[in-house]
């Protein structure tokens, strides 16, 4: 019994010390990681919306009619917006970021995350730059990656819907 109690006490002490060590490391690195994530977000926003000097995050839960694929939205200082979306192509988990100018033109579209195998999503967004909503609807899908590129197009259509919601200010 004494040996079992000694083992439990030793394991408890080791677990406590490791917990304190992990908490200390997390406290030291948490702000650095948050800053790096914030910098990466700003770089992605500027990549798909190069004219934007500054962006403000939008609380999408305050708006009605938001498409289910929309994950985040940002307003650019010149009236345009950037929308982050998650959709499905051949597989789920296709994350796309799209910039739309105040005039309703795609300023940039980029795939951030993907589980697809043919990599068509890596270059497909570049072909949508400069197109309005009807141009995106009529854009050709890529043969051999039809589901992926159709999912991409559908996400960009949802970005147009969200940009109209933000433009009209239809809050709940």
Secondary structure, DSSP 8 states (H G I E B T S, - for coil): -HHHHHHHHHHHHHHHHHHHHHHHHHHHHHHHHHHHHHHHHHHHHHHH-TT-S-EEEE-GGGBSS--TTEEEEEEETTS-EEEEEEEESSSEEEEEEEEE-TTS-EEEEEEEE---SS-THHHHGGGGTT--HHHHHT----TT-HHHHHHHHHHHHHHHHHHHHHHHT-B-
